[in-house]
Amino acid sequence: MSYEQGDEITLRGMTFHTIIGVLPHEREHPQPLEIDLTVWMRRHDRIVDYRRMYAEVRAAVQAPDLLYLEELAESISRRVLAEPAVIRARVAVRKPHAAIGGPVRDIEVTILRPSDA
C-alpha cells in the first residue's frame, strides 16, 4: 500500500497506571506506562477527534489480563485504525519500571501499522 501524505495528530506522553506483565509482582501492583500515539489522516479527512483517540488508548490500557507491551500496542493500533479517517498509526509504549535485573530508564515497544482500508 502506498501512503498518501496526510496530516497527523500526536498524543505524546499519555500516562496510565495499570496491571501489566508476567511476573507475580507485576500481576498484583499497578505500574506506570507512558504512551505516545501518532495517527495519519487521509488528505480529504483532516479532522480526527483526539479526545476519542485518547479514550481508545485508555480503554486498551484498562483491558483485563494485559501481559505484554506488544499486545497493548497492537490493541491500541486496532482501536484507532477503526476510525475511518485514520490511514496509519504509530504507537509507542514505555514501561519505566520494567524488571530486567539492571538499571534502565524504560523499556519501549514501538509499532507502525497501516489501516486495512
Helices and strands as residue ranges (DSSP letters): E 8-18, H 24-28, E 31-41, H 50-61, H 69-81, E 86-95, E 107-114
